[in-house]
Amino acid sequence: MNTPTMLRALPADHRGRLMRFAREVSFPPGTRLFNEGARAERFWIIRSGSVELDTYVPGRRAAVVETLGPGELIGWSWLFAPHVWHLGATATTPLRTYECDATTVRLMCHDDPALGQAVTQWVGEVLAHRLRSARTRLLDLYAPYGAGSAV
């Protein structure tokens, strides 16, 4: 199952409202967008390029749990308190994105319940997809052979 993109998840008028506050930003490969545990103050929608999401594993290198591409949302932690990143993210190719300020979008969602419901539904679907992907990837990496086959 693919991650729900903003294009598929939000009605055109809601997309348009969000994009009025977005700014285009670019990152070179290897740029760390955020670290697990840091404040989640913005989010990005990928225009082109790719990003690896990873999680800290004590005593080991960070485990990559998913790779994101065009149209996908980078980050969901900005929407839900305590607004702290649950994963880390690194650009793996030249990355072009739309960047949104989390506080601005949360205020828009508060002021317009229909927009808030649509954004929360979209981000909730992204979150559910990411949790399934992370679980499957971690089972692939660390569970005994065959432990993830029932996933």
N, C-alpha and C positions, 0 to 999 in steps of 0.2 A: 504494500500500500504506500502510495506517495504521500509526502508531506502536503497538507493543504496549503496552497499558495493564496496570497491575498487576492489575486485575480479571480480564482474560483470561489473563494470563501466570502468575499464582501460584495454587496451591491455596488454598482458604479458610483452612485452619489456618495457613499461612505468612503470608497477608495479615493474619490476626488477630494473630499474634505481632508483626509489624512495626507495626501500628496501635496496639498497646498503648503503644508508645514515641513515637508521633507526637503533635505538638501542633498545634492549629489556629492559624494566623496569617493576617493580612490585610495587603495592601500597596495603597497608592493608585497610580493610574496614574502612570507616569513613574519609579517606584522602580527603581533599579538593584539587582538581586539579587546579581549578582557580575560581576567583570571577568575577562577572559581573563588568565591568568597568576597569579591570586590563589589562595590555598589553598582547596581544596574540602573544607569541614568539615561540610557539611549538604546535604540535598537536599529537594525538595518534590514533592508530588503535587497537581496542580491540582484544586480542588473547583469553582471557577467563575472565569471571567475568562480572559485570554489573556496570553501572554508571547512576546516576540520574542527569538530567539537570533541573535546577531550575531558577526562576526569582524572583527578589526582589519585594515584595508587601508591600508598606508603612503601618506600623501599624500591620502587620501580619507576620507570619513565611513565609519563601520563599515558593513559589508554585512550586511543581514538575510538569514539563511540558512534560517530556518524560524519559523513561528508555531505555538505550542502552545496547546491548549485543555483543557477538563475531562477528567480521568482520566489525563492525560499526566504523565510524569516530567520534572521540571526538573532536569537535571544527571545526568551519569554519571561524571564525573571523580573523584568521591568514592570510587569502588570500586577504581580502578586506580592503583597507584603511578605517579607521585609525588604523586598527590592534588592536582593543580593544574588549574584550569579551562582547558579548551581553547577555549571560546567565552565570550561575555558574554551576559547576560540582563536584559531590562527588562520590567516589567509595562506592558502597553499599555491595560489596562482595570482597574477595581477587581478585585483578585485575592484570592481566598480559597484557602488551601492547607492541606495537612497537611505539617508540617515534621519531618524526622527528622535526628537527629544521626548523622553518618557513622561515627564511631568506635564508637558503640554498636551500630549495625547490622553493621559489619565484625566485631566481637567475637561477635555472635550467629551470624553466618554461619560463623565459625571454630569455634565450639562445637557447631554443629549442621550437619554436612556436607550433609544433605538440603536444609535451608533455604539454605545457602550455594550449592549447585548451582542451586536454583530462582532465587534472586536474581541470580546471575551470568548465567544463561541469559536472564532477563528484561532485565537491563541490557545484555547483549551484543546482544540483538535491537534494543533502543532505539538503541544505538551504531551498529549497522550501518545502520539506517534513517536516522539523522542524518547519517552520512557520505554516503550516497546523495543525500539532500536537499541537503546543502551543496555537493556536487559539481555537481549539476544547477543549483542557484541561481547558483553562481559562473560556470558556463559561460554561463548566461543573461545574466549581468551583463557579463562581460568577454571572452568568446570571440567570434571573428568570427561573423557571422550563419550559422546552420545548424550550428555546430560541436557543439552539444549534442544534435543530433537522433538520434544513435545510442545515447544513454544509456538 
